[in-house]
Amino acid sequence: MKTALFAAAALLFTAVTASVQAEDKTVAVGDFSFAVAAPWTEAQNTGMMTKAVLSHPVEGGTPLEAKFYHFGTGQGGDVDANVKRWIGQFEGTPEVKKEDLDYSGTKVTLVTIHGTYLDGPPFGGTKTPRADYTMLGAILVGKDAPVFIKLTGPKAATAAATDSFKKLVASPFKK
């Protein structure tokens, strides 16, 4: 009986420890530390400009990727120029929703853009039109430079990931 009780306690301790460790996982980009909480997982970062990539599962589809960018002190441009550039990655006049937030003095801009996304290399090259796509974007204004987060995918998949994306963006400010 004591052995079974001890084994159950050890199993519970291991489960609680694993849960705490999973919740303590963070990704640091620029001035910010983002919590990697379920359903997010770290993905392989193969981009030259990306600092981190997190994957969000999509039921019956390809996982979405949130890509993090930070270009260093004084680099990356201002919020409005980046929002305008992101809108320019869509054909015509896409639907745009912009939210300006303030987390204890840190300015955060959230952008949702929906339309036909022009998928392809950032500086020229062939673009593939992706109809009915949505981009979720966030710009966190850091002390030395902004941090950018972008997630692009089919409208239904991004709609399902929107709340989780917003929690991810807000995670550096949750104490």
N, C-alpha and C positions, 0 to 999 in steps of 0.2 A: 504494500500500500504506500509506504514512504517512497519507494523507488518510483512508482507511477506518479505520485504527487510531485516529486522532484523533477521528473522528466517533463511533466506538463508545465511546471513553472519555468524550466529552462527553455522550452519551446515558446512559451508566451514572451519571455524576455528577448529571445532571438527575433521574434516577429515584431515586437515593439522597437527594438534596436534597428532592425532593417527599415521599418517605417520611418523612424526619425532620420536615419541616414538618407533615405530617398527624399524626404522633405527638405533636408539641409543641402541638397545639391544645388549649386549655383553656377552661373556663367557670368564672368566679369567682362564687361565691354566698356571702355572709357571710364567715366566716373561712376558707373552703375554696376550693381550685382543683381542679376535676374534669377529668380527662383525657378528651377526646373521641376515643376510639379506636374503630376499626371493630369492630362494624358500626354504631356510633352516628354520627349526623350531627345538626348543629344544625337545629332546626325553627323556624318562625315563632312568636314568642311574642305571642299576642293577648290573653292574660289580664291582668286588672288586678292580680291578686295574685301572679302567677307572675314569677319573676326570670329563668328560662331554661326552655327546652323542648328535649329531645333526642329524636330519632326512632330507633326500632329496627325494621328491616324484618321483615315477616312473610311467609313464603313463601305466595303465593296469597291474601294478605289485606291488610287495612288495617294500616299500620305502627302500632306501639305508641308512646306518648309518655310519657317520663319528665318530670314537671313538678317544678320546683324552687321552693321557697318560703322566704323569709326576711323576717320582719316588722320587724326592727330591734331595737335595744337593749331588753331586758326584755320583748319581745313574743313571742307565739306559744304560750305555755303550756308546761307541763312534758310530759315523755315520756308518762307514764301517762294523762294527760287526753287527749292526742292519739291514742294507741293506742285508747282507749275510744271516742273520737269516730269514728275510722276503722271500728271494728267496728260502730258504729251506722249506718254507711252501707250495711249489708247487712241483709236481712230475717232474722228469726228468730235462730237461733244458728249463725253460720257457723263453719267450721273455722278455727282461729287457731294460728299458730306464731310465737313471738317468740324472738329471739336477742339477748342483750345482749353486746356486744363492747367491747373496749378497745384503742384504737390509741395507744400511748404516752401514756396519760392522757386521751385524748379518748374519751368515751363515745359509742357508736354502737348504736342499736337497729334491728334488722331485723325486719319484720313481714310475714308472708304470711297473707292472709285469703282464704278461698274460700267461695263460696255465691252467693246471688242479690243482686247489687249494685244499689243504687238510684241510678241515673244521673240527674243533673240539677243544677240550681243549688245552691250550698252553703247558701244561706240562704232556704229555702222554695221554693215553686214546684213544678211537676209533676215527679215522679220516674218514670223508666222502669225497671221491673225487668229486670235482665239476668241470666238464669239461667246457672249454671256459669261465673261470672266469678271472677277472682282479682285481688287487689290486692297488689302488692309495694310496701312502704313502708320508708323509712329516715329515722331522726332522728339527726342529728349534733349533739351538744351543743357549740355554739361558745362563745367567751369572753363574748360579749354577748347572744347569742340562738341558738336552735337553727336548723338548716337542715333542711327537710323535703323528701323526694323521694317522689313517688307515681307509680306506673305501674299502670294498670288495664286489663284486657282479658280476652278469652276464655281459659279455663283452659289449653288446649293452647299458645296463643301465648305466654302469660306463663311457662309452664313452660319453653318453649324459650329464653326470654330471661333466666331467673333467674340463671344463672352470669354472664352479661354485666352484669346489673344489679348483682350483688354486686361485680364488679370495678370498675364505675363508682363505687360507693359507697366502696370502699376506695382509689380512685386518689389522693386527696389525701395519703395516708399512705405511698405508695410512693416511695421516694427512690433 
